[in-house]
Amino acid sequence: MWISSQAVQRAVAAMVSSLRPEITENELWSLLHQSVIAQNGEYIETRLLTAGERTNPWFQECGDHEIQQTDLVALDTDVVGPFGYYTDFSRTFYGNVS
């Protein structure tokens, strides 16, 4: 469980370090997914990452919305990580992180 949790935390950190205005939700999510798979994660069940007005109502999957500097960015990881352990946590970030 610890290895899976650490992999997801590293993946989220990699994603957040690439957060910049005008990146799309899909592009940002792909960075999380790529990092999870590169760390021997198995798969991600959903693509719950939205920004700006799309964060409400919750439970929408990411799309081609371009993230703006003033947007909140919300995600829910839903990762089946290394060794099949499910790691699920939610975070919200401000669009001008980088």
Protein Blocks (a to p, Z undefined) as FASTA:
>chain_A
ZZmmmmmmmmmmmmmmmgcghiafklmmmmmmmmmmmnopabdfbacdcehjllpcghia
cdfbdcdfklccdddfkpacehhiacdddddddfklZZ
